[in-house]
């Protein structure tokens, strides 16, 4: 029980989360003054997901998970999954964007919405946001962040420098997770611009990257690759065994989010194409169109040759009877 009740920390993420929650409540209150009751209730229901996401974020960085992550690599993997998967999915499902914009001062909020401000500082921000929200940019950024922070040099740098660890590593995990899951989870006013088939391909590729990363840390490694976990006082778990447990958590828990999302995406593909049989028929027609049928010397395909021969077969009987009738007349 002491593992759960002791070693809670209070780093700046707590202040940031509390400020964002208060900011969000102000925006909800302002939107409720000019919205229909149904719309207000819908925003309030969505806000439950947003606050749950903030709670998971605080659990990852304030609870004993953050404390024990300094001693055990597998706990660090749990923390990374909370920051890249659990917290972002809940925050995106909560769609806090309109309330957060509505909480801005009136003049600033209108100018930001229109993208016109004195000095034009919002235009570069909107341009950068548009670039980051492009589907494949979001997917590549998610995978690049995940791979980069598991490179031993960068991982050890974050472990030895708290500013890098808290703001750069954790911040990039959360930001990349938000950009990635915006492509899959409805979060108004953002529209998902990635086609359904591309979503399935991106999710499959991301899952493959996670599996390969897990294999690199377990199957393809002969020892611990992170010096910061070697010879820690009071830790009896061997560093390589710790690393293998962390790799298995990365593998299994990554599938925990990837597989349901893949199932939902495939169901959407099938329903949008008119059913499973229609989807398969379209795929077969496209594949057959790419491989033209072989033609004979006469220029006819095998199917057309059969059709051309069929009238001759049908006409063989009458033509022979006609020849016998001609002999009878003569």
Secondary structure, DSSP 8 states (H G I E B T S, - for coil): -HHHHS-----HHHHHHHHHHHHHHHHHHHHHHTS-HHHHHHHHHHHHHHHHHHHHHHHHHHSHHHHHTTT-HHHHHHHHHIIIIIHHHHHHHHT-HHHHHHTS-HHHHHHHHHT--TT-HHHHHHHHHHHHTSHHHHHHHHHHHHHHTTSHHHHHHHHH-HHIIIIIIHHHHHHHHHHHHTTTS-BTTB---S-HHHHHHHHHHHHHHHHHHHHHHTTT-SS---GGGTT-TT--S-HHHHHHHHHHHHHHHHHHHHHHHHHHHHHHHHHHTTSHHHHHHHHHHHHHHHS---B-TTS-BHHHHHHHHHHHHHHHHHHHHHHHHHHHH-
